[in-house]
């Protein structure tokens, strides 16, 4: 699967998946959502993020979870 807004660069956040090359890890965004923050509150608190970033982070999380489950069961 191809992700346009998720980048992995060893020189940015030690290679953790980030949003568009920003120093904003996908895990941080997912943590905000998991703690009850809304899409709107995140966009207001982090104006450099876009709604599409959040959508793609959720797709990435689902893809990564599925990939991990396949690895574990094989």
C-alpha positions, 0 to 999 in steps of 0.5 A, spaced: 500 500 500 502 506 498 501 512 503 502 519 500 502 523 507 506 518 511 514 518 510 519 514 514 526 518 514 532 515 518 534 523 519 527 525 522 524 522 528 529 516 528 526 513 522 519 513 525 513 514 520 511 521 520 506 526 517 509 529 511 516 529 513 514 533 519 517 531 526 510 529 528 510 521 528 504 518 526 504 514 533 503 521 536 497 523 532 494 516 533 495 517 541 491 524 541 485 520 537 485 515 542 485 519 548 479 522 545 481 528 541 477 530 535 479 531 528 477 538 529 481 539 536 487 536 533 487 541 527 486 547 531 492 545 536 496 543 530 495 548 524 500 545 520 496 538 520 491 537 514 485 533 515 487 528 510 493 527 514 489 524 520 485 520 515 491 517 512 494 516 519 488 512 520 489 508 514 496 507 515 495 504 522 489 499 520 494 497 514 500 496 519 496 492 524 493 487 519 500 487 516 503 485 523 497 480 524 499 476 518 506 476 520 504 473 527 500 468 524 505 465 519 
